[in-house]
Amino acid sequence: MESTITSDGTVAFTEDAVKEYLDKCITHWRRSAPPCEMRNHYIDAFQSVRVSIFGELLPKDKEVASADLRQNALEFVKKALPEASDIDIESAAEKIVKNFAYLTEGE
């Protein structure tokens, strides 16, 4: 696919160009580190525009989904077990990730 950015620095206004631009923005923010609330706002905003125009979300790739699941599992365990050691938190989060992978096999 050709570049979506024109010589004057704007996005070519074609269906493919707009979708490619939105997808690149969403992917960029998904992969930016560290995860933070601002990152999520940008992802939500670009996804909202994508849904409004094209009627669908950009699905997460497995690598990003796995990293998000691990981060969410760590946050959950820290809140659920505030007195736990870092090693116990890591271990519990890893078990959550493995169980989720087992439960969603074949999807």
Residue pairs with C-beta under 8 A, 6 or more apart in sequence:
1 16
1 20
4 11
4 12
4 16
4 17
4 18
4 20
4 21
4 24
5 11
5 12
6 12
11 17
11 18
11 21
18 53
19 50
19 53
19 54
22 46
22 49
22 50
22 53
22 58
23 50
23 58
25 42
25 46
26 43
26 46
26 47
26 50
26 58
27 58
29 39
29 42
29 43
29 46
30 39
30 43
30 60
30 64
31 64
32 39
35 68
35 71
47 57
47 58
50 56
50 57
50 58
51 57
60 68
66 97
69 96
69 97
69 100
70 93
70 97
73 92
73 93
73 94
73 96
73 97
74 89
74 90
74 93
76 93
76 96
77 84
77 89
77 92
77 93
77 96
78 84
78 89
81 88
81 89
81 92
84 92
